[in-house]
Amino acid sequence: MDFKKEPFFNGNSAWEDVGNGISRQFVGYNSQVMMIIVKFEKDAVGTLHQHFHSQITYVASGKFEVTVDDETKILQEGDGFLHSPIFFMG
């Protein structure tokens, strides 16, 4: 993945259809964190996945059910979560 290093961004990047009623727009990212805007159509379900960087999610509108590790919560407008992967150095 290329890293977007600019300190400022605007909402002009292209929307990407990722299927199953979900689209996303990359805002900014580097090797530690990524910020994207994601739109879910009603009843759309994302797939379980992992990131090598931290993920911060903020719910701008609607309700969103999310599972982080083994805990599932329903988030609504104004809620969010932070998930940081744990890396082991050997």
Number of C-alpha atoms within 10 A of each C-alpha: 6 7 11 14 11 9 7 7 11 7 10 9 12 10 14 12 13 11 10 13 14 16 15 16 17 17 17 18 18 14 13 13 14 19 15 14 15 18 16 15 10 11 9 12 15 14 6 8 5 11 12 13 16 16 17 14 15 16 16 14 12 11 14 19 11 16 10 12 7 5 7 10 10 11 17 15 12 11 14 15 12 11 14 13 13 9 7 5 4 3
